[in-house]
């Protein structure tokens, strides 16, 4: 903790997090963006010599936006 806040990693953690969030933004469950973000983080953690960095298979439902519409019904009918 001390290294992250005051030592050799000071500021690095926040810069890394900012880069990650800016690059990958929202990571909705089952999305391609989530998969790219996971691959990026596994690679980054491995390059930083963390031990036992790996992924595990999980079943995650993928949400896809369906067709949507809206009608104004009062004071007039309008799509």
mmCIF file of the N, C-alpha and C atoms, coordinates in Angstrom:
data_MODEL
# 
_entry.id   MODEL 
# 
loop_
_atom_site.group_PDB 
_atom_site.id 
_atom_site.type_symbol 
_atom_site.label_atom_id 
_atom_site.label_alt_id 
_atom_site.label_comp_id 
_atom_site.label_asym_id 
_atom_site.label_entity_id 
_atom_site.label_seq_id 
_atom_site.pdbx_PDB_ins_code 
_atom_site.Cartn_x 
_atom_site.Cartn_y 
_atom_site.Cartn_z 
_atom_site.occupancy 
_atom_site.B_iso_or_equiv 
_atom_site.pdbx_formal_charge 
_atom_site.auth_seq_id 
_atom_site.auth_comp_id 
_atom_site.auth_asym_id 
_atom_site.auth_atom_id 
_atom_site.pdbx_PDB_model_num 
ATOM 1   N N  . UNK A 1 1  ? 0.823   -1.178  0.000   1.00 0.00 ? 1  UNK A N  1 
ATOM 2   C CA . UNK A 1 1  ? 0.000   0.000   0.000   1.00 0.00 ? 1  UNK A CA 1 
ATOM 3   C C  . UNK A 1 1  ? 0.876   1.253   0.000   1.00 0.00 ? 1  UNK A C  1 
ATOM 4   N N  . UNK A 1 2  ? 1.933   1.205   0.801   1.00 0.00 ? 2  UNK A N  1 
ATOM 5   C CA . UNK A 1 2  ? 2.819   2.361   0.888   1.00 0.00 ? 2  UNK A CA 1 
ATOM 6   C C  . UNK A 1 2  ? 3.489   2.646   -0.458  1.00 0.00 ? 2  UNK A C  1 
ATOM 7   N N  . UNK A 1 3  ? 3.882   1.583   -1.159  1.00 0.00 ? 3  UNK A N  1 
ATOM 8   C CA . UNK A 1 3  ? 4.517   1.768   -2.472  1.00 0.00 ? 3  UNK A CA 1 
ATOM 9   C C  . UNK A 1 3  ? 3.552   2.400   -3.460  1.00 0.00 ? 3  UNK A C  1 
ATOM 10  N N  . UNK A 1 4  ? 2.270   2.025   -3.378  1.00 0.00 ? 4  UNK A N  1 
ATOM 11  C CA . UNK A 1 4  ? 1.267   2.581   -4.296  1.00 0.00 ? 4  UNK A CA 1 
ATOM 12  C C  . UNK A 1 4  ? 0.985   4.048   -3.990  1.00 0.00 ? 4  UNK A C  1 
ATOM 13  N N  . UNK A 1 5  ? 0.996   4.396   -2.715  1.00 0.00 ? 5  UNK A N  1 
ATOM 14  C CA . UNK A 1 5  ? 0.654   5.770   -2.322  1.00 0.00 ? 5  UNK A CA 1 
ATOM 15  C C  . UNK A 1 5  ? 1.849   6.709   -2.266  1.00 0.00 ? 5  UNK A C  1 
ATOM 16  N N  . UNK A 1 6  ? 3.004   6.199   -1.863  1.00 0.00 ? 6  UNK A N  1 
ATOM 17  C CA . UNK A 1 6  ? 4.155   7.077   -1.628  1.00 0.00 ? 6  UNK A CA 1 
ATOM 18  C C  . UNK A 1 6  ? 5.438   6.646   -2.320  1.00 0.00 ? 6  UNK A C  1 
ATOM 19  N N  . UNK A 1 7  ? 5.500   5.402   -2.768  1.00 0.00 ? 7  UNK A N  1 
ATOM 20  C CA . UNK A 1 7  ? 6.747   4.864   -3.296  1.00 0.00 ? 7  UNK A CA 1 
ATOM 21  C C  . UNK A 1 7  ? 6.826   4.853   -4.801  1.00 0.00 ? 7  UNK A C  1 
ATOM 22  N N  . UNK A 1 8  ? 7.433   3.798   -5.314  1.00 0.00 ? 8  UNK A N  1 
ATOM 23  C CA . UNK A 1 8  ? 7.737   3.703   -6.746  1.00 0.00 ? 8  UNK A CA 1 
ATOM 24  C C  . UNK A 1 8  ? 6.496   3.691   -7.630  1.00 0.00 ? 8  UNK A C  1 
ATOM 25  N N  . UNK A 1 9  ? 5.348   3.302   -7.072  1.00 0.00 ? 9  UNK A N  1 
ATOM 26  C CA . UNK A 1 9  ? 4.119   3.257   -7.877  1.00 0.00 ? 9  UNK A CA 1 
ATOM 27  C C  . UNK A 1 9  ? 3.249   4.493   -7.686  1.00 0.00 ? 9  UNK A C  1 
ATOM 28  N N  . UNK A 1 10 ? 3.738   5.485   -6.966  1.00 0.00 ? 10 UNK A N  1 
ATOM 29  C CA . UNK A 1 10 ? 2.947   6.684   -6.677  1.00 0.00 ? 10 UNK A CA 1 
ATOM 30  C C  . UNK A 1 10 ? 2.424   7.309   -7.982  1.00 0.00 ? 10 UNK A C  1 
ATOM 31  N N  . UNK A 1 11 ? 1.119   7.462   -8.065  1.00 0.00 ? 11 UNK A N  1 
ATOM 32  C CA . UNK A 1 11 ? 0.488   8.053   -9.244  1.00 0.00 ? 11 UNK A CA 1 
ATOM 33  C C  . UNK A 1 11 ? 0.297   7.081   -10.395 1.00 0.00 ? 11 UNK A C  1 
ATOM 34  N N  . UNK A 1 12 ? 1.107   6.040   -10.445 1.00 0.00 ? 12 UNK A N  1 
ATOM 35  C CA . UNK A 1 12 ? 1.045   5.091   -11.565 1.00 0.00 ? 12 UNK A CA 1 
ATOM 36  C C  . UNK A 1 12 ? -0.288  4.343   -11.588 1.00 0.00 ? 12 UNK A C  1 
ATOM 37  N N  . UNK A 1 13 ? -0.749  3.951   -10.404 1.00 0.00 ? 13 UNK A N  1 
ATOM 38  C CA . UNK A 1 13 ? -2.007  3.207   -10.320 1.00 0.00 ? 13 UNK A CA 1 
ATOM 39  C C  . UNK A 1 13 ? -3.158  4.027   -10.872 1.00 0.00 ? 13 UNK A C  1 
ATOM 40  N N  . UNK A 1 14 ? -3.247  5.285   -10.485 1.00 0.00 ? 14 UNK A N  1 
ATOM 41  C CA . UNK A 1 14 ? -4.337  6.151   -10.962 1.00 0.00 ? 14 UNK A CA 1 
ATOM 42  C C  . UNK A 1 14 ? -4.226  6.422   -12.452 1.00 0.00 ? 14 UNK A C  1 
ATOM 43  N N  . UNK A 1 15 ? -3.003  6.626   -12.945 1.00 0.00 ? 15 UNK A N  1 
ATOM 44  C CA . UNK A 1 15 ? -2.827  6.844   -14.395 1.00 0.00 ? 15 UNK A CA 1 
ATOM 45  C C  . UNK A 1 15 ? -3.229  5.602   -15.177 1.00 0.00 ? 15 UNK A C  1 
ATOM 46  N N  . UNK A 1 16 ? -2.868  4.428   -14.664 1.00 0.00 ? 16 UNK A N  1 
ATOM 47  C CA . UNK A 1 16 ? -3.219  3.176   -15.328 1.00 0.00 ? 16 UNK A CA 1 
ATOM 48  C C  . UNK A 1 16 ? -4.731  2.994   -15.343 1.00 0.00 ? 16 UNK A C  1 
ATOM 49  N N  . UNK A 1 17 ? -5.376  3.273   -14.224 1.00 0.00 ? 17 UNK A N  1 
ATOM 50  C CA . UNK A 1 17 ? -6.833  3.162   -14.145 1.00 0.00 ? 17 UNK A CA 1 
ATOM 51  C C  . UNK A 1 17 ? -7.503  4.153   -15.087 1.00 0.00 ? 17 UNK A C  1 
ATOM 52  N N  . UNK A 1 18 ? -7.025  5.388   -15.131 1.00 0.00 ? 18 UNK A N  1 
ATOM 53  C CA . UNK A 1 18 ? -7.601  6.405   -16.018 1.00 0.00 ? 18 UNK A CA 1 
ATOM 54  C C  . UNK A 1 18 ? -7.472  5.982   -17.479 1.00 0.00 ? 18 UNK A C  1 
ATOM 55  N N  . UNK A 1 19 ? -6.321  5.439   -17.848 1.00 0.00 ? 19 UNK A N  1 
ATOM 56  C CA . UNK A 1 19 ? -6.109  4.981   -19.225 1.00 0.00 ? 19 UNK A CA 1 
ATOM 57  C C  . UNK A 1 19 ? -7.071  3.837   -19.563 1.00 0.00 ? 19 UNK A C  1 
ATOM 58  N N  . UNK A 1 20 ? -7.217  2.911   -18.615 1.00 0.00 ? 20 UNK A N  1 
ATOM 59  C CA . UNK A 1 20 ? -8.105  1.769   -18.814 1.00 0.00 ? 20 UNK A CA 1 
ATOM 60  C C  . UNK A 1 20 ? -9.549  2.218   -19.015 1.00 0.00 ? 20 UNK A C  1 
ATOM 61  N N  . UNK A 1 21 ? -10.035 3.092   -18.144 1.00 0.00 ? 21 UNK A N  1 
ATOM 62  C CA . UNK A 1 21 ? -11.426 3.557   -18.226 1.00 0.00 ? 21 UNK A CA 1 
ATOM 63  C C  . UNK A 1 21 ? -11.653 4.379   -19.494 1.00 0.00 ? 21 UNK A C  1 
ATOM 64  N N  . UNK A 1 22 ? -10.689 5.228   -19.835 1.00 0.00 ? 22 UNK A N  1 
ATOM 65  C CA . UNK A 1 22 ? -10.827 6.025   -21.060 1.00 0.00 ? 22 UNK A CA 1 
ATOM 66  C C  . UNK A 1 22 ? -10.833 5.143   -22.304 1.00 0.00 ? 22 UNK A C  1 
ATOM 67  N N  . UNK A 1 23 ? -10.022 4.111   -22.307 1.00 0.00 ? 23 UNK A N  1 
ATOM 68  C CA . UNK A 1 23 ? -9.906  3.248   -23.487 1.00 0.00 ? 23 UNK A CA 1 
ATOM 69  C C  . UNK A 1 23 ? -11.099 2.307   -23.628 1.00 0.00 ? 23 UNK A C  1 
ATOM 70  N N  . UNK A 1 24 ? -11.596 1.767   -22.498 1.00 0.00 ? 24 UNK A N  1 
ATOM 71  C CA . UNK A 1 24 ? -12.623 0.734   -22.582 1.00 0.00 ? 24 UNK A CA 1 
ATOM 72  C C  . UNK A 1 24 ? -14.007 1.186   -22.127 1.00 0.00 ? 24 UNK A C  1 
ATOM 73  N N  . UNK A 1 25 ? -14.121 2.311   -21.466 1.00 0.00 ? 25 UNK A N  1 
ATOM 74  C CA . UNK A 1 25 ? -15.432 2.835   -21.089 1.00 0.00 ? 25 UNK A CA 1 
ATOM 75  C C  . UNK A 1 25 ? -16.337 1.802   -20.463 1.00 0.00 ? 25 UNK A C  1 
ATOM 76  N N  . UNK A 1 26 ? -17.583 1.789   -20.893 1.00 0.00 ? 26 UNK A N  1 
ATOM 77  C CA . UNK A 1 26 ? -18.539 0.833   -20.324 1.00 0.00 ? 26 UNK A CA 1 
ATOM 78  C C  . UNK A 1 26 ? -18.205 -0.577  -20.798 1.00 0.00 ? 26 UNK A C  1 
ATOM 79  N N  . UNK A 1 27 ? -18.372 -1.509  -19.881 1.00 0.00 ? 27 UNK A N  1 
ATOM 80  C CA . UNK A 1 27 ? -18.049 -2.903  -20.168 1.00 0.00 ? 27 UNK A CA 1 
ATOM 81  C C  . UNK A 1 27 ? -19.234 -3.764  -19.765 1.00 0.00 ? 27 UNK A C  1 
ATOM 82  N N  . UNK A 1 28 ? -20.292 -3.673  -20.555 1.00 0.00 ? 28 UNK A N  1 
ATOM 83  C CA . UNK A 1 28 ? -21.535 -4.388  -20.261 1.00 0.00 ? 28 UNK A CA 1 
ATOM 84  C C  . UNK A 1 28 ? -21.287 -5.893  -20.324 1.00 0.00 ? 28 UNK A C  1 
ATOM 85  N N  . UNK A 1 29 ? -21.885 -6.619  -19.393 1.00 0.00 ? 29 UNK A N  1 
ATOM 86  C CA . UNK A 1 29 ? -21.718 -8.075  -19.321 1.00 0.00 ? 29 UNK A CA 1 
ATOM 87  C C  . UNK A 1 29 ? -21.986 -8.718  -20.674 1.00 0.00 ? 29 UNK A C  1 
ATOM 88  N N  . UNK A 1 30 ? -21.062 -9.548  -21.095 1.00 0.00 ? 30 UNK A N  1 
ATOM 89  C CA . UNK A 1 30 ? -21.207 -10.271 -22.354 1.00 0.00 ? 30 UNK A CA 1 
ATOM 90  C C  . UNK A 1 30 ? -20.796 -9.492  -23.589 1.00 0.00 ? 30 UNK A C  1 
ATOM 91  N N  . UNK A 1 31 ? -20.386 -8.233  -23.428 1.00 0.00 ? 31 UNK A N  1 
ATOM 92  C CA . UNK A 1 31 ? -20.056 -7.397  -24.586 1.00 0.00 ? 31 UNK A CA 1 
ATOM 93  C C  . UNK A 1 31 ? -18.638 -7.672  -25.096 1.00 0.00 ? 31 UNK A C  1 
ATOM 94  N N  . UNK A 1 32 ? -18.415 -7.348  -26.359 1.00 0.00 ? 32 UNK A N  1 
ATOM 95  C CA . UNK A 1 32 ? -17.083 -7.466  -26.943 1.00 0.00 ? 32 UNK A CA 1 
ATOM 96  C C  . UNK A 1 32 ? -16.111 -6.530  -26.224 1.00 0.00 ? 32 UNK A C  1 
ATOM 97  N N  . UNK A 1 33 ? -16.612 -5.363  -25.811 1.00 0.00 ? 33 UNK A N  1 
ATOM 98  C CA . UNK A 1 33 ? -15.765 -4.408  -25.109 1.00 0.00 ? 33 UNK A CA 1 
ATOM 99  C C  . UNK A 1 33 ? -15.270 -4.985  -23.780 1.00 0.00 ? 33 UNK A C  1 
ATOM 100 N N  . UNK A 1 34 ? -16.111 -5.728  -23.092 1.00 0.00 ? 34 UNK A N  1 
ATOM 101 C CA . UNK A 1 34 ? -15.695 -6.376  -21.854 1.00 0.00 ? 34 UNK A CA 1 
ATOM 102 C C  . UNK A 1 34 ? -14.601 -7.396  -22.143 1.00 0.00 ? 34 UNK A C  1 
ATOM 103 N N  . UNK A 1 35 ? -14.753 -8.176  -23.197 1.00 0.00 ? 35 UNK A N  1 
ATOM 104 C CA . UNK A 1 35 ? -13.737 -9.174  -23.542 1.00 0.00 ? 35 UNK A CA 1 
ATOM 105 C C  . UNK A 1 35 ? -12.399 -8.519  -23.862 1.00 0.00 ? 35 UNK A C  1 
ATOM 106 N N  . UNK A 1 36 ? -12.431 -7.413  -24.603 1.00 0.00 ? 36 UNK A N  1 
ATOM 107 C CA . UNK A 1 36 ? -11.187 -6.691  -24.912 1.00 0.00 ? 36 UNK A CA 1 
ATOM 108 C C  . UNK A 1 36 ? -10.551 -6.127  -23.645 1.00 0.00 ? 36 UNK A C  1 
ATOM 109 N N  . UNK A 1 37 ? -11.378 -5.619  -22.737 1.00 0.00 ? 37 UNK A N  1 
ATOM 110 C CA . UNK A 1 37 ? -10.881 -5.067  -21.483 1.00 0.00 ? 37 UNK A CA 1 
ATOM 111 C C  . UNK A 1 37 ? -10.233 -6.152  -20.623 1.00 0.00 ? 37 UNK A C  1 
ATOM 112 N N  . UNK A 1 38 ? -10.842 -7.319  -20.581 1.00 0.00 ? 38 UNK A N  1 
ATOM 113 C CA . UNK A 1 38 ? -10.266 -8.432  -19.815 1.00 0.00 ? 38 UNK A CA 1 
ATOM 114 C C  . UNK A 1 38 ? -8.914  -8.830  -20.399 1.00 0.00 ? 38 UNK A C  1 
ATOM 115 N N  . UNK A 1 39 ? -8.845  -8.967  -21.722 1.00 0.00 ? 39 UNK A N  1 
ATOM 116 C CA . UNK A 1 39 ? -7.583  -9.328  -22.376 1.00 0.00 ? 39 UNK A CA 1 
ATOM 117 C C  . UNK A 1 39 ? -6.497  -8.294  -22.082 1.00 0.00 ? 39 UNK A C  1 
ATOM 118 N N  . UNK A 1 40 ? -6.868  -7.021  -22.139 1.00 0.00 ? 40 UNK A N  1 
ATOM 119 C CA . UNK A 1 40 ? -5.926  -5.936  -21.857 1.00 0.00 ? 40 UNK A CA 1 
ATOM 120 C C  . UNK A 1 40 ? -5.394  -6.052  -20.427 1.00 0.00 ? 40 UNK A C  1 
ATOM 121 N N  . UNK A 1 41 ? -6.293  -6.255  -19.465 1.00 0.00 ? 41 UNK A N  1 
ATOM 122 C CA . UNK A 1 41 ? -5.888  -6.290  -18.065 1.00 0.00 ? 41 UNK A CA 1 
ATOM 123 C C  . UNK A 1 41 ? -5.040  -7.518  -17.762 1.00 0.00 ? 41 UNK A C  1 
ATOM 124 N N  . UNK A 1 42 ? -5.380  -8.670  -18.322 1.00 0.00 ? 42 UNK A N  1 
ATOM 125 C CA . UNK A 1 42 ? -4.575  -9.868  -18.111 1.00 0.00 ? 42 UNK A CA 1 
ATOM 126 C C  . UNK A 1 42 ? -3.164  -9.653  -18.655 1.00 0.00 ? 42 UNK A C  1 
ATOM 127 N N  . UNK A 1 43 ? -3.063  -9.065  -19.840 1.00 0.00 ? 43 UNK A N  1 
ATOM 128 C CA . UNK A 1 43 ? -1.765  -8.775  -20.441 1.00 0.00 ? 43 UNK A CA 1 
ATOM 129 C C  . UNK A 1 43 ? -0.979  -7.785  -19.584 1.00 0.00 ? 43 UNK A C  1 
ATOM 130 N N  . UNK A 1 44 ? -1.626  -6.728  -19.138 1.00 0.00 ? 44 UNK A N  1 
ATOM 131 C CA . UNK A 1 44 ? -0.966  -5.703  -18.330 1.00 0.00 ? 44 UNK A CA 1 
ATOM 132 C C  . UNK A 1 44 ? -0.459  -6.278  -17.006 1.00 0.00 ? 44 UNK A C  1 
ATOM 133 N N  . UNK A 1 45 ? -1.284  -7.055  -16.340 1.00 0.00 ? 45 UNK A N  1 
ATOM 134 C CA . UNK A 1 45 ? -0.883  -7.636  -15.061 1.00 0.00 ? 45 UNK A CA 1 
ATOM 135 C C  . UNK A 1 45 ? 0.272   -8.625  -15.244 1.00 0.00 ? 45 UNK A C  1 
ATOM 136 N N  . UNK A 1 46 ? 0.241   -9.379  -16.331 1.00 0.00 ? 46 UNK A N  1 
ATOM 137 C CA . UNK A 1 46 ? 1.347   -10.285 -16.629 1.00 0.00 ? 46 UNK A CA 1 
ATOM 138 C C  . UNK A 1 46 ? 2.639   -9.533  -16.895 1.00 0.00 ? 46 UNK A C  1 
ATOM 139 N N  . UNK A 1 47 ? 2.560   -8.443  -17.649 1.00 0.00 ? 47 UNK A N  1 
ATOM 140 C CA . UNK A 1 47 ? 3.745   -7.629  -17.939 1.00 0.00 ? 47 UNK A CA 1 
ATOM 141 C C  . UNK A 1 47 ? 4.310   -7.003  -16.669 1.00 0.00 ? 47 UNK A C  1 
ATOM 142 N N  . UNK A 1 48 ? 3.462   -6.798  -15.662 1.00 0.00 ? 48 UNK A N  1 
ATOM 143 C CA . UNK A 1 48 ? 3.909   -6.245  -14.392 1.00 0.00 ? 48 UNK A CA 1 
ATOM 144 C C  . UNK A 1 48 ? 4.346   -7.340  -13.421 1.00 0.00 ? 48 UNK A C  1 
ATOM 145 N N  . UNK A 1 49 ? 4.537   -8.530  -13.947 1.00 0.00 ? 49 UNK A N  1 
ATOM 146 C CA . UNK A 1 49 ? 5.109   -9.670  -13.238 1.00 0.00 ? 49 UNK A CA 1 
ATOM 147 C C  . UNK A 1 49 ? 4.287   -10.122 -12.032 1.00 0.00 ? 49 UNK A C  1 
ATOM 148 N N  . UNK A 1 50 ? 2.972   -9.968  -12.108 1.00 0.00 ? 50 UNK A N  1 
ATOM 149 C CA . UNK A 1 50 ? 2.128   -10.545 -11.073 1.00 0.00 ? 50 UNK A CA 1 
ATOM 150 C C  . UNK A 1 50 ? 2.046   -12.043 -11.302 1.00 0.00 ? 50 UNK A C  1 
ATOM 151 N N  . UNK A 1 51 ? 1.902   -12.787 -10.242 1.00 0.00 ? 51 UNK A N  1 
ATOM 152 C CA . UNK A 1 51 ? 1.877   -14.242 -10.336 1.00 0.00 ? 51 UNK A CA 1 
ATOM 153 C C  . UNK A 1 51 ? 0.457   -14.759 -10.563 1.00 0.00 ? 51 UNK A C  1 
ATOM 154 N N  . UNK A 1 52 ? 0.368   -15.857 -11.284 1.00 0.00 ? 52 UNK A N  1 
ATOM 155 C CA . UNK A 1 52 ? -0.889  -16.587 -11.473 1.00 0.00 ? 52 UNK A CA 1 
ATOM 156 C C  . UNK A 1 52 ? -1.993  -15.730 -12.095 1.00 0.00 ? 52 UNK A C  1 
ATOM 157 N N  . UNK A 1 53 ? -1.641  -14.879 -13.032 1.00 0.00 ? 53 UNK A N  1 
ATOM 158 C CA . UNK A 1 53 ? -2.638  -14.072 -13.733 1.00 0.00 ? 53 UNK A CA 1 
ATOM 159 C C  . UNK A 1 53 ? -3.298  -14.960 -14.772 1.00 0.00 ? 53 UNK A C  1 
ATOM 160 N N  . UNK A 1 54 ? -4.602  -15.113 -14.686 1.00 0.00 ? 54 UNK A N  1 
ATOM 161 C CA . UNK A 1 54 ? -5.317  -15.972 -15.631 1.00 0.00 ? 54 UNK A CA 1 
ATOM 162 C C  . UNK A 1 54 ? -6.801  -15.587 -15.638 1.00 0.00 ? 54 UNK A C  1 
ATOM 163 N N  . UNK A 1 55 ? -7.498  -16.125 -16.593 1.00 0.00 ? 55 UNK A N  1 
ATOM 164 C CA . UNK A 1 55 ? -8.948  -15.949 -16.654 1.00 0.00 ? 55 UNK A CA 1 
ATOM 165 C C  . UNK A 1 55 ? -9.596  -17.295 -16.368 1.00 0.00 ? 55 UNK A C  1 
ATOM 166 N N  . UNK A 1 56 ? -10.861 -17.251 -16.093 1.00 0.00 ? 56 UNK A N  1 
ATOM 167 C CA . UNK A 1 56 ? -11.631 -18.477 -15.889 1.00 0.00 ? 56 UNK A CA 1 
ATOM 168 C C  . UNK A 1 56 ? -12.897 -18.392 -16.723 1.00 0.00 ? 56 UNK A C  1 
ATOM 169 N N  . UNK A 1 57 ? -13.337 -19.529 -17.223 1.00 0.00 ? 57 UNK A N  1 
ATOM 170 C CA . UNK A 1 57 ? -14.555 -19.572 -18.013 1.00 0.00 ? 57 UNK A CA 1 
ATOM 171 C C  . UNK A 1 57 ? -15.771 -19.351 -17.106 1.00 0.00 ? 57 UNK A C  1 
ATOM 172 N N  . UNK A 1 58 ? -16.638 -18.464 -17.515 1.00 0.00 ? 58 UNK A N  1 
ATOM 173 C CA . UNK A 1 58 ? -17.890 -18.220 -16.801 1.00 0.00 ? 58 UNK A CA 1 
ATOM 174 C C  . UNK A 1 58 ? -19.001 -18.079 -17.826 1.00 0.00 ? 58 UNK A C  1 
ATOM 175 N N  . UNK A 1 59 ? -20.202 -18.319 -17.399 1.00 0.00 ? 59 UNK A N  1 
ATOM 176 C CA . UNK A 1 59 ? -21.352 -18.147 -18.271 1.00 0.00 ? 59 UNK A CA 1 
ATOM 177 C C  . UNK A 1 59 ? -21.990 -16.798 -17.951 1.00 0.00 ? 59 UNK A C  1 
ATOM 178 N N  . UNK A 1 60 ? -21.944 -15.894 -18.927 1.00 0.00 ? 60 UNK A N  1 
ATOM 179 C CA . UNK A 1 60 ? -22.481 -14.553 -18.734 1.00 0.00 ? 60 UNK A CA 1 
ATOM 180 C C  . UNK A 1 60 ? -23.497 -14.286 -19.835 1.00 0.00 ? 60 UNK A C  1 
ATOM 181 N N  . UNK A 1 61 ? -24.736 -13.981 -19.478 1.00 0.00 ? 61 UNK A N  1 
ATOM 182 C CA . UNK A 1 61 ? -25.721 -13.672 -20.516 1.00 0.00 ? 61 UNK A CA 1 
ATOM 183 C C  . UNK A 1 61 ? -25.351 -12.373 -21.227 1.00 0.00 ? 61 UNK A C  1 
ATOM 184 N N  . UNK A 1 62 ? -25.636 -12.337 -22.501 1.00 0.00 ? 62 UNK A N  1 
ATOM 185 C CA . UNK A 1 62 ? -25.346 -11.138 -23.290 1.00 0.00 ? 62 UNK A CA 1 
ATOM 186 C C  . UNK A 1 62 ? -26.641 -10.389 -23.542 1.00 0.00 ? 62 UNK A C  1 
ATOM 187 N N  . UNK A 1 63 ? -26.666 -9.127  -23.127 1.00 0.00 ? 63 UNK A N  1 
ATOM 188 C CA . UNK A 1 63 ? -27.829 -8.296  -23.320 1.00 0.00 ? 63 UNK A CA 1 
ATOM 189 C C  . UNK A 1 63 ? -27.683 -7.534  -24.629 1.00 0.00 ? 63 UNK A C  1 
ATOM 190 N N  . UNK A 1 64 ? -28.724 -7.563  -25.445 1.00 0.00 ? 64 UNK A N  1 
ATOM 191 C CA . UNK A 1 64 ? -28.740 -6.835  -26.710 1.00 0.00 ? 64 UNK A CA 1 
ATOM 192 C C  . UNK A 1 64 ? -29.984 -5.970  -26.725 1.00 0.00 ? 64 UNK A C  1 
ATOM 193 N N  . UNK A 1 65 ? -29.793 -4.683  -27.022 1.00 0.00 ? 65 UNK A N  1 
ATOM 194 C CA . UNK A 1 65 ? -30.929 -3.764  -27.070 1.00 0.00 ? 65 UNK A CA 1 
ATOM 195 C C  . UNK A 1 65 ? -31.884 -4.186  -28.179 1.00 0.00 ? 65 UNK A C  1 
ATOM 196 N N  . UNK A 1 66 ? -33.149 -4.250  -27.833 1.00 0.00 ? 66 UNK A N  1 
ATOM 197 C CA . UNK A 1 66 ? -34.170 -4.587  -28.819 1.00 0.00 ? 66 UNK A CA 1 
ATOM 198 C C  . UNK A 1 66 ? -34.721 -3.332  -29.477 1.00 0.00 ? 66 UNK A C  1 
ATOM 199 N N  . UNK A 1 67 ? -35.720 -3.519  -30.323 1.00 0.00 ? 67 UNK A N  1 
ATOM 200 C CA . UNK A 1 67 ? -36.364 -2.398  -30.987 1.00 0.00 ? 67 UNK A CA 1 
ATOM 201 C C  . UNK A 1 67 ? -37.187 -1.634  -29.957 1.00 0.00 ? 67 UNK A C  1 
ATOM 202 N N  . UNK A 1 68 ? -37.177 -0.338  -30.060 1.00 0.00 ? 68 UNK A N  1 
ATOM 203 C CA . UNK A 1 68 ? -37.935 0.485   -29.128 1.00 0.00 ? 68 UNK A CA 1 
ATOM 204 C C  . UNK A 1 68 ? -38.676 1.578   -29.886 1.00 0.00 ? 68 UNK A C  1 
ATOM 205 N N  . UNK A 1 69 ? -39.753 2.051   -29.304 1.00 0.00 ? 69 UNK A N  1 
ATOM 206 C CA . UNK A 1 69 ? -40.514 3.140   -29.902 1.00 0.00 ? 69 UNK A CA 1 
ATOM 207 C C  . UNK A 1 69 ? -41.299 3.837   -28.802 1.00 0.00 ? 69 UNK A C  1 
ATOM 208 N N  . UNK A 1 70 ? -41.805 4.991   -29.138 1.00 0.00 ? 70 UNK A N  1 
ATOM 209 C CA . UNK A 1 70 ? -42.554 5.771   -28.155 1.00 0.00 ? 70 UNK A CA 1 
ATOM 210 C C  . UNK A 1 70 ? -43.604 6.607   -28.894 1.00 0.00 ? 70 UNK A C  1 
ATOM 211 N N  . UNK A 1 71 ? -44.767 6.720   -28.287 1.00 0.00 ? 71 UNK A N  1 
ATOM 212 C CA . UNK A 1 71 ? -45.827 7.542   -28.845 1.00 0.00 ? 71 UNK A CA 1 
ATOM 213 C C  . UNK A 1 71 ? -46.291 8.551   -27.802 1.00 0.00 ? 71 UNK A C  1 
ATOM 214 N N  . UNK A 1 72 ? -46.468 9.778   -28.237 1.00 0.00 ? 72 UNK A N  1 
ATOM 215 C CA . UNK A 1 72 ? -47.114 10.796  -27.424 1.00 0.00 ? 72 UNK A CA 1 
ATOM 216 C C  . UNK A 1 72 ? -48.609 10.652  -27.681 1.00 0.00 ? 72 UNK A C  1 
ATOM 217 N N  . UNK A 1 73 ? -49.386 10.476  -26.640 1.00 0.00 ? 73 UNK A N  1 
ATOM 218 C CA . UNK A 1 73 ? -50.820 10.245  -26.837 1.00 0.00 ? 73 UNK A CA 1 
ATOM 219 C C  . UNK A 1 73 ? -51.690 11.446  -26.424 1.00 0.00 ? 73 UNK A C  1 
ATOM 220 N N  . UNK A 1 74 ? -51.125 12.342  -25.672 1.00 0.00 ? 74 UNK A N  1 
ATOM 221 C CA . UNK A 1 74 ? -51.864 13.547  -25.302 1.00 0.00 ? 74 UNK A CA 1 
ATOM 222 C C  . UNK A 1 74 ? -50.892 14.703  -25.161 1.00 0.00 ? 74 UNK A C  1 
ATOM 223 N N  . UNK A 1 75 ? -51.156 15.853  -25.621 1.00 0.00 ? 75 UNK A N  1 
ATOM 224 C CA . UNK A 1 75 ? -52.420 16.372  -26.102 1.00 0.00 ? 75 UNK A CA 1 
ATOM 225 C C  . UNK A 1 75 ? -52.686 16.054  -27.576 1.00 0.00 ? 75 UNK A C  1 
ATOM 226 N N  . UNK A 1 76 ? -51.737 15.370  -28.241 1.00 0.00 ? 76 UNK A N  1 
ATOM 227 C CA . UNK A 1 76 ? -51.954 14.965  -29.629 1.00 0.00 ? 76 UNK A CA 1 
ATOM 228 C C  . UNK A 1 76 ? -51.213 13.647  -29.853 1.00 0.00 ? 76 UNK A C  1 
ATOM 229 N N  . UNK A 1 77 ? -51.602 12.915  -30.861 1.00 0.00 ? 77 UNK A N  1 
ATOM 230 C CA . UNK A 1 77 ? -50.967 11.657  -31.188 1.00 0.00 ? 77 UNK A CA 1 
ATOM 231 C C  . UNK A 1 77 ? -49.762 11.941  -32.074 1.00 0.00 ? 77 UNK A C  1 
ATOM 232 N N  . UNK A 1 78 ? -48.599 11.536  -31.611 1.00 0.00 ? 78 UNK A N  1 
ATOM 233 C CA . UNK A 1 78 ? -47.383 11.799  -32.380 1.00 0.00 ? 78 UNK A CA 1 
ATOM 234 C C  . UNK A 1 78 ? -46.351 10.737  -32.037 1.00 0.00 ? 78 UNK A C  1 
ATOM 235 N N  . UNK A 1 79 ? -45.668 10.249  -33.061 1.00 0.00 ? 79 UNK A N  1 
ATOM 236 C CA . UNK A 1 79 ? -44.621 9.242   -32.838 1.00 0.00 ? 79 UNK A CA 1 
ATOM 237 C C  . UNK A 1 79 ? -43.361 9.920   -32.366 1.00 0.00 ? 79 UNK A C  1 
# 
